[in-house]
């Protein structure tokens, strides 16, 4: 067997984040020599999922004394060690995202047969939490189907008609004559369009904006309609009563590991805890026209490759940040997971939104941006039975940590029916951190391609997949003689075709 240094690698992939792992999946049947390295000792990169001990170590490396341009900053942990069980009984996802049933990612996982190794769970209802001056905060479930609207007793009849008119419009928004209605307003704020065109009041506007899962709440008409259309058309695809799914055992981290395992089965070589120390052009040999790269790994091994694909590791001046608070609680959130549709599966995830201005920080400042909470039950495999994991996030500012903590207390009070001051301690473990986000495209200089910073959307953004296919085309170049289709594979020997998702 040839050593790493003696092998002529077709591509070296650095990092096992979602995009690099999907590229590994796409190349898993290509017959290419693939070396996949990662300086971390875990899979998943920015989409990783950790046990509590691993989360503690990760937080130490990304605390307040780290680089300001790092992807993750300001990490800190608070915990009640007496209340926690085995630390390995928990899994915290760094970037939890729901995946709409109509997402291109789902289609690619089905076409590549990778879905057989992922257990998808249903995402249930969406709620809005509103403060109350003289009582506990209240939760309102957001209607997202015709049946939901008709059965909702909190919406006046006239408002129901307006909401139904909008939902019908969105289902066919990209066809005439609907395009004539919204194209002139495509870049305007969605809330103004909802008020002027569909006469939706402030409460119903808040429902619609929440369904877009926009972190800053300032979504355009074009983006908002596109997002709502995806949500509505995803409803019922995999079963009644839900529009999105979540991969068990750690979300996108599971997808990344499935991609890496597929590449390993296809012959790729994996090295965790090994990064790239130096990159330079290697001298061509035997008159070869194409220059190769010479990579020095952190273990001082030197390897040669035709292509290098890597991820971005630091922010830029154009990057923005969100703040995240991941908390484990023993409070009873079972009421959020009650079935709303006959025959639907029990959801494992629900979403609760706090509109902008509905949360007050410790210093009396009102929240400028929405706060979203993804509530995960133990069915996700992320905590023991009877406990829940709360993933809160909002746009980062000086008060974001306080805003997230107050939102968590408000949610506990709303579910338990008490006031915030008298609510029991909301969590037994919490991990706070800030994450940088980016929207740029793949950077390709011929021999090296760099993926952009991953977006931090609450729902998976299919734009993440475009750079992966670009990198796949770069690696294959003109060698795709058999005309292999991207991410479309036949079952390996021993596979079956009888799964309900196929």
C-alpha positions as CSV (number, residue, x, y, z in Angstrom):
1,X,0.0,0.0,0.0
2,X,1.3,3.4,-1.0
3,X,2.0,5.9,1.8
4,X,0.3,9.3,1.9
5,X,3.3,11.0,0.5
6,X,3.6,8.5,-2.4
7,X,-0.1,8.7,-3.4
8,X,-1.1,11.2,-6.1
9,X,-4.3,12.6,-4.6
10,X,-7.0,13.8,-7.0
11,X,-8.3,16.1,-4.2
12,X,-7.6,16.9,-0.6
13,X,-10.6,18.1,1.3
14,X,-9.9,20.1,4.5
15,X,-12.6,20.2,7.1
16,X,-15.6,18.0,7.7
17,X,-18.2,20.7,7.8
18,X,-21.5,20.1,6.0
19,X,-20.3,21.5,2.6
20,X,-17.0,19.5,2.6
21,X,-18.9,16.3,3.7
22,X,-21.5,16.7,1.0
23,X,-18.7,17.1,-1.5
24,X,-17.2,13.9,-0.2
25,X,-20.6,12.2,-0.6
26,X,-20.9,13.5,-4.2
27,X,-17.4,12.2,-5.0
28,X,-17.9,8.8,-3.2
29,X,-18.6,6.9,-6.4
30,X,-16.1,8.8,-8.7
31,X,-13.1,6.5,-8.2
32,X,-11.0,9.5,-7.3
33,X,-8.1,9.3,-4.8
34,X,-9.5,11.4,-1.9
35,X,-7.7,12.5,1.2
36,X,-10.1,14.1,3.8
37,X,-8.4,15.8,6.7
38,X,-9.7,17.9,9.6
39,X,-7.7,19.8,12.2
40,X,-10.4,19.0,14.7
41,X,-10.7,15.7,16.4
42,X,-14.5,15.5,15.7
43,X,-16.6,15.5,12.5
44,X,-19.0,18.3,11.5
45,X,-17.0,21.5,11.7
46,X,-19.3,24.5,12.3
47,X,-22.3,22.0,12.2
48,X,-20.8,19.7,14.8
49,X,-22.7,18.2,17.8
50,X,-21.1,17.6,21.1
51,X,-21.5,15.7,24.4
52,X,-21.4,18.1,27.4
53,X,-17.8,17.3,28.1
54,X,-16.9,18.0,24.5
55,X,-19.0,21.2,24.7
56,X,-17.1,22.3,27.8
57,X,-13.7,21.8,26.0
58,X,-15.0,23.6,22.9
59,X,-16.2,26.6,24.9
60,X,-12.7,26.9,26.5
61,X,-11.2,27.2,23.0
62,X,-13.7,29.7,21.8
63,X,-14.1,31.9,24.9
64,X,-13.7,35.7,25.3
65,X,-9.9,35.5,24.9
66,X,-10.1,34.1,21.4
67,X,-9.6,35.9,18.0
68,X,-12.2,38.5,17.2
69,X,-12.4,37.4,13.6
70,X,-13.0,33.7,14.5
71,X,-16.1,31.9,13.3
72,X,-17.2,31.4,17.0
73,X,-16.5,33.8,19.8
74,X,-17.5,34.6,23.4
75,X,-18.3,31.0,24.4
76,X,-19.2,30.4,28.1
77,X,-20.8,27.6,30.0
78,X,-23.1,27.6,33.1
79,X,-24.2,24.4,34.7
80,X,-25.7,22.7,37.7
81,X,-23.6,19.5,38.0
82,X,-25.9,18.1,40.7
83,X,-28.9,18.0,38.3
84,X,-27.1,16.6,35.3
85,X,-27.0,12.9,34.6
86,X,-24.3,11.3,32.5
87,X,-22.6,14.0,30.4
88,X,-22.5,11.6,27.4
89,X,-26.3,11.3,27.5
90,X,-26.6,14.7,26.0
91,X,-25.8,16.1,22.5
92,X,-25.8,19.8,21.7
93,X,-25.8,20.9,18.1
94,X,-23.7,24.0,17.2
95,X,-26.0,25.0,14.4
96,X,-29.5,23.4,14.7
97,X,-31.6,23.8,11.5
98,X,-34.9,22.4,10.5
99,X,-35.0,21.1,6.9
100,X,-38.2,21.7,4.9
101,X,-39.6,18.6,3.1
102,X,-39.3,20.4,-0.3
103,X,-35.7,21.3,0.4
104,X,-33.2,20.4,-2.3
105,X,-31.0,18.9,0.4
106,X,-33.7,16.2,1.1
107,X,-33.9,15.5,-2.7
108,X,-30.1,15.0,-2.9
109,X,-30.1,12.8,0.2
110,X,-32.8,10.6,-1.4
111,X,-31.1,10.5,-4.9
112,X,-27.7,9.6,-3.4
113,X,-29.3,7.0,-1.1
114,X,-27.7,8.7,1.9
115,X,-31.1,9.2,3.5
116,X,-31.1,5.5,4.4
117,X,-28.6,6.2,7.2
118,X,-30.4,9.2,8.7
119,X,-33.5,9.1,10.9
120,X,-35.7,12.1,10.2
121,X,-38.1,13.5,12.9
122,X,-41.1,15.7,12.4
123,X,-41.0,19.4,13.2
124,X,-44.3,20.4,14.8
125,X,-46.0,23.7,15.5
126,X,-44.7,27.3,15.3
127,X,-45.7,29.6,18.2
128,X,-45.4,33.2,19.0
129,X,-44.7,34.2,22.7
130,X,-46.2,37.6,23.7
131,X,-45.5,39.4,27.0
132,X,-48.3,40.4,29.3
133,X,-48.2,43.3,31.8
134,X,-50.4,41.7,34.5
135,X,-50.1,37.9,33.8
136,X,-47.8,35.3,32.5
137,X,-46.6,35.6,28.8
138,X,-48.9,33.8,26.4
139,X,-48.3,31.4,23.5
140,X,-50.2,31.6,20.2
141,X,-49.9,28.8,17.7
142,X,-49.4,30.1,14.1
143,X,-51.9,28.6,11.6
144,X,-50.2,27.5,8.4
145,X,-52.9,25.5,6.6
146,X,-56.5,26.1,5.5
147,X,-57.7,23.9,8.3
148,X,-55.6,25.7,10.9
149,X,-57.0,29.0,9.9
150,X,-60.7,27.9,10.1
151,X,-60.2,26.1,13.5
152,X,-58.4,29.1,15.1
153,X,-60.7,30.8,17.5
154,X,-58.4,33.7,18.2
155,X,-58.5,35.2,14.7
156,X,-61.6,37.3,13.8
157,X,-63.7,36.2,10.8
158,X,-62.7,39.1,8.6
159,X,-59.0,38.6,9.4
160,X,-59.4,34.9,8.6
161,X,-60.6,35.8,5.1
162,X,-57.7,38.1,4.6
163,X,-55.2,35.4,5.8
164,X,-56.8,32.8,3.6
165,X,-56.5,35.2,0.6
166,X,-52.8,35.6,1.3
167,X,-52.1,31.8,1.8
168,X,-53.9,31.1,-1.5
169,X,-51.8,33.8,-3.2
170,X,-48.5,32.4,-1.9
171,X,-49.2,28.9,-3.2
172,X,-49.1,30.3,-6.7
173,X,-47.1,33.4,-6.2
174,X,-44.6,32.8,-9.0
175,X,-47.2,32.6,-11.8
176,X,-49.3,35.2,-13.5
177,X,-51.3,37.2,-12.5
178,X,-49.8,37.0,-9.0
179,X,-46.3,38.1,-10.2
180,X,-47.9,41.4,-11.5
181,X,-49.0,42.0,-7.9
182,X,-45.7,41.6,-6.1
183,X,-42.9,42.2,-8.6
184,X,-43.1,46.0,-8.4
185,X,-42.6,45.6,-4.6
186,X,-40.1,42.7,-4.7
187,X,-37.4,44.6,-2.7
188,X,-39.7,46.3,-0.3
189,X,-40.3,45.1,3.3
190,X,-42.8,42.2,3.5
191,X,-44.8,43.6,6.4
192,X,-45.7,46.7,4.5
193,X,-46.8,44.6,1.5
194,X,-49.0,42.4,3.8
195,X,-50.7,45.5,5.3
196,X,-51.3,47.3,2.0
197,X,-52.1,44.5,-0.3
198,X,-53.9,42.0,2.0
199,X,-55.0,44.2,4.8
200,X,-53.4,42.0,7.4
201,X,-53.2,43.5,10.9
202,X,-50.1,43.7,13.0
203,X,-50.8,40.4,14.7
204,X,-51.2,38.5,11.4
205,X,-48.1,40.2,9.9
206,X,-46.2,38.9,12.9
207,X,-47.4,35.4,12.2
208,X,-46.2,35.6,8.6
209,X,-42.9,37.2,9.4
210,X,-42.3,34.4,12.0
211,X,-42.8,31.7,9.4
212,X,-40.0,33.2,7.3
213,X,-37.6,32.5,10.3
214,X,-35.8,35.7,9.5
215,X,-33.2,36.5,12.2
216,X,-33.6,40.3,11.8
217,X,-37.3,40.3,10.9
218,X,-36.6,42.6,7.9
219,X,-37.4,40.3,5.1
220,X,-38.1,41.5,1.6
221,X,-41.3,40.7,-0.3
222,X,-39.4,38.4,-2.8
223,X,-37.5,36.5,-0.1
224,X,-40.5,36.3,2.2
225,X,-42.9,35.0,-0.4
226,X,-40.3,32.4,-1.5
227,X,-39.8,31.2,2.0
228,X,-43.5,31.0,2.9
229,X,-44.2,29.2,-0.4
230,X,-41.6,26.6,0.6
231,X,-43.1,26.2,4.0
232,X,-46.7,25.8,2.7
233,X,-45.8,23.4,-0.1
234,X,-43.7,21.3,2.2
235,X,-46.7,20.6,4.4
236,X,-47.8,17.0,4.2
237,X,-45.0,15.8,1.9
238,X,-43.8,13.1,4.3
239,X,-47.0,12.8,6.3
240,X,-49.9,14.9,7.6
241,X,-49.3,17.8,10.0
242,X,-45.7,18.9,9.4
243,X,-43.7,20.7,6.8
244,X,-40.1,20.1,8.0
245,X,-37.8,17.5,9.5
246,X,-34.8,17.3,11.8
247,X,-32.1,14.6,11.7
248,X,-32.0,12.6,14.9
249,X,-28.8,12.6,17.1
250,X,-27.5,16.1,16.2
251,X,-29.1,17.6,13.1
252,X,-26.8,18.5,10.3
253,X,-23.9,16.9,12.1
254,X,-25.5,13.5,11.2
255,X,-25.7,14.5,7.6
256,X,-22.1,15.5,7.6
257,X,-21.0,12.2,9.1
258,X,-23.1,10.2,6.6
259,X,-21.4,12.0,3.8
260,X,-18.0,11.2,5.2
261,X,-18.9,7.5,5.8
262,X,-20.1,7.2,2.2
263,X,-16.7,8.6,0.9
264,X,-14.8,6.2,3.2
265,X,-16.8,3.3,1.8
266,X,-15.8,4.6,-1.7
267,X,-12.1,4.5,-0.7
268,X,-11.4,8.0,0.7
269,X,-8.8,8.2,3.4
270,X,-9.7,10.1,6.6
271,X,-7.5,11.8,9.1
272,X,-9.0,13.7,12.1
273,X,-6.8,15.9,14.2
274,X,-4.7,16.7,11.1
275,X,-4.8,20.1,9.4
276,X,-2.8,21.8,6.6
277,X,0.2,23.8,7.7
278,X,1.4,25.0,4.3
279,X,0.3,25.1,0.7
280,X,2.5,25.6,-2.3
281,X,2.7,24.8,-6.0
282,X,4.5,21.5,-6.6
283,X,6.9,21.3,-9.6
284,X,5.4,19.5,-12.5
285,X,6.8,16.0,-13.3
286,X,7.4,14.1,-16.5
287,X,6.2,17.0,-18.6
288,X,2.8,17.2,-16.9
289,X,1.0,20.4,-18.0
290,X,-1.2,20.6,-14.9
291,X,0.6,21.9,-11.8
292,X,0.0,20.0,-8.6
293,X,-0.2,21.4,-5.1
294,X,2.2,20.3,-2.4
295,X,0.6,20.3,1.1
296,X,2.4,20.1,4.4
297,X,0.1,18.6,7.0
298,X,0.3,19.5,10.7
299,X,1.9,16.1,11.4
300,X,4.7,17.2,8.9
301,X,3.7,14.7,6.2
302,X,3.9,16.2,2.7
303,X,1.3,15.2,0.1
304,X,0.6,16.1,-3.5
305,X,-2.8,16.7,-5.0
306,X,-4.4,18.1,-8.1
307,X,-7.0,20.0,-6.1
308,X,-7.6,21.4,-2.6
309,X,-11.0,22.2,-1.3
310,X,-11.3,23.9,2.1
311,X,-13.7,25.9,4.3
312,X,-13.4,29.5,5.4
313,X,-12.3,29.8,9.0
314,X,-12.6,33.5,9.8
315,X,-15.0,36.4,9.4
316,X,-14.7,39.4,7.1
317,X,-15.8,43.0,7.4
318,X,-19.0,42.1,5.6
319,X,-19.8,39.3,8.1
320,X,-22.6,39.6,10.6
321,X,-23.1,37.7,13.9
322,X,-25.8,36.0,15.8
323,X,-25.8,35.1,19.4
324,X,-26.9,31.6,20.5
325,X,-27.9,30.1,23.9
326,X,-28.3,26.3,24.1
327,X,-29.9,25.2,27.3
328,X,-31.0,21.9,28.9
329,X,-34.1,22.1,31.1
330,X,-36.2,19.8,33.2
331,X,-39.2,22.1,32.9
332,X,-42.2,20.3,31.3
333,X,-42.7,21.4,27.7
334,X,-44.8,18.5,26.6
335,X,-47.8,20.8,25.8
336,X,-45.8,22.2,22.9
337,X,-45.7,18.8,21.3
338,X,-49.4,17.9,21.3
339,X,-50.7,16.5,18.0
340,X,-52.7,19.0,15.9
341,X,-53.5,16.7,13.0
342,X,-55.0,13.3,13.1
343,X,-52.6,10.6,11.9
344,X,-49.5,12.9,12.2
345,X,-46.3,11.7,13.9
346,X,-45.4,13.0,17.3
347,X,-43.1,16.0,16.6
348,X,-39.7,16.1,18.2
349,X,-39.1,19.8,17.5
350,X,-41.2,22.9,17.9
351,X,-40.4,26.6,17.2
352,X,-41.3,29.5,19.4
353,X,-40.7,33.1,18.3
354,X,-40.5,36.3,20.3
355,X,-41.2,39.3,18.0
356,X,-38.9,42.3,18.0
357,X,-39.7,44.5,21.0
358,X,-41.3,41.7,23.0
359,X,-38.3,40.9,25.3
360,X,-36.7,43.4,27.7
361,X,-33.0,43.0,28.8
362,X,-31.8,43.4,32.3
363,X,-31.0,47.1,31.7
364,X,-34.5,47.8,30.4
365,X,-33.7,47.7,26.7
366,X,-36.3,46.3,24.3
367,X,-35.2,43.6,21.9
368,X,-34.4,45.2,18.5
369,X,-34.6,41.8,16.7
370,X,-36.8,38.7,17.0
371,X,-35.7,35.8,19.3
372,X,-36.3,32.3,18.0
373,X,-36.3,29.2,20.2
374,X,-36.2,25.7,18.8
375,X,-37.5,23.3,21.5
376,X,-36.2,19.7,21.2
377,X,-37.7,16.8,23.1
378,X,-35.7,13.7,24.1
379,X,-36.9,12.0,20.9
380,X,-34.1,13.9,19.1
381,X,-31.6,11.8,21.1
382,X,-30.1,15.0,22.5
383,X,-31.2,14.7,26.1
384,X,-32.6,12.1,28.5
385,X,-36.3,11.4,28.7
386,X,-38.3,14.1,30.6
387,X,-35.8,16.8,29.7
388,X,-35.7,19.3,26.8
389,X,-33.0,21.2,24.8
390,X,-33.8,24.8,24.0
391,X,-31.8,26.4,21.2
392,X,-32.3,30.2,21.3
393,X,-30.8,32.7,18.8
394,X,-31.0,36.4,17.9
395,X,-28.9,39.0,16.1
396,X,-25.8,39.8,18.1
397,X,-25.5,43.1,19.9
398,X,-24.4,44.3,23.3
399,X,-27.6,43.1,25.0
400,X,-28.1,39.8,23.1
401,X,-27.0,37.5,26.0
402,X,-29.4,39.2,28.4
403,X,-32.2,39.2,25.8
404,X,-31.8,35.4,25.3
405,X,-31.8,34.7,29.0
406,X,-34.9,36.7,29.5
407,X,-36.6,35.1,26.5
408,X,-35.8,31.7,28.0
409,X,-37.4,32.7,31.4
410,X,-40.5,34.1,29.6
411,X,-40.9,30.8,27.7
412,X,-40.7,28.8,30.9
413,X,-43.3,31.1,32.5
414,X,-45.6,30.9,29.4
415,X,-45.5,27.1,29.4
416,X,-45.8,26.7,33.2
417,X,-48.4,29.4,33.6
418,X,-46.5,31.4,36.2
419,X,-44.8,34.8,36.1
420,X,-41.1,35.1,35.2
421,X,-40.0,36.1,38.7
422,X,-41.5,33.0,40.3
423,X,-40.5,30.5,37.6
424,X,-38.1,27.8,38.7
425,X,-34.5,28.0,37.4
426,X,-35.0,27.5,33.7
427,X,-32.0,25.3,32.9
428,X,-29.4,22.9,34.3
429,X,-26.9,23.6,31.6
430,X,-26.4,26.4,29.2
431,X,-23.8,27.2,26.5
432,X,-23.7,30.7,25.2
433,X,-21.7,31.8,22.1
434,X,-21.6,34.1,19.1
435,X,-21.4,32.8,15.5
436,X,-20.2,34.6,12.4
437,X,-22.2,34.2,9.2
438,X,-21.4,34.9,5.6
439,X,-23.2,34.9,2.2
440,X,-20.3,34.9,-0.3
441,X,-19.9,32.2,-3.0
442,X,-17.2,29.6,-3.6
443,X,-13.7,31.1,-4.2
444,X,-11.9,29.1,-7.0
445,X,-8.4,30.0,-8.1
446,X,-7.9,27.0,-10.3
447,X,-6.3,24.5,-7.9
448,X,-7.8,25.6,-4.6
449,X,-11.4,26.2,-3.8
450,X,-12.7,27.8,-0.6
451,X,-16.2,27.4,0.6
452,X,-17.9,30.5,2.1
453,X,-18.8,30.8,5.7
454,X,-22.0,28.8,6.3
455,X,-25.2,30.8,6.8
456,X,-26.9,30.6,10.2
457,X,-30.5,30.4,9.0
458,X,-32.9,28.5,11.3
459,X,-34.1,26.6,8.3
460,X,-31.6,25.0,5.9
461,X,-30.8,27.3,3.0
462,X,-30.5,25.5,-0.3
463,X,-28.0,28.1,-1.5
464,X,-25.5,26.2,0.7
465,X,-25.6,23.4,-2.0
466,X,-24.5,25.5,-5.0
467,X,-20.8,25.9,-4.0
468,X,-20.7,22.1,-3.3
469,X,-21.8,21.3,-6.9
470,X,-19.3,23.9,-8.2
471,X,-16.5,22.2,-6.3
472,X,-17.6,18.8,-7.6
473,X,-17.4,20.1,-11.2
474,X,-13.9,21.6,-10.4
475,X,-12.6,18.3,-9.1
476,X,-14.0,16.2,-11.9
477,X,-13.0,18.7,-14.6
478,X,-13.0,16.9,-17.9
479,X,-12.7,13.5,-16.4
480,X,-16.4,12.9,-16.1
481,X,-16.3,10.7,-19.2
482,X,-19.3,8.6,-18.1
483,X,-21.5,11.6,-17.7
484,X,-22.3,10.8,-14.0
485,X,-25.1,12.9,-12.7
486,X,-24.5,15.0,-9.6
487,X,-25.6,13.2,-6.4
488,X,-27.6,10.5,-8.3
489,X,-26.5,7.0,-7.3
490,X,-27.8,3.5,-7.6
491,X,-28.1,1.5,-4.5
492,X,-24.9,-0.2,-3.4
493,X,-25.0,-4.0,-3.2
494,X,-27.3,-5.0,-0.4
495,X,-29.4,-1.8,-0.6
496,X,-33.1,-1.8,-0.9
497,X,-35.7,0.4,-2.6
498,X,-38.7,-0.1,-0.2
499,X,-38.1,2.8,2.1
500,X,-41.0,5.2,2.3
501,X,-38.7,8.2,1.6
502,X,-37.5,6.8,-1.7
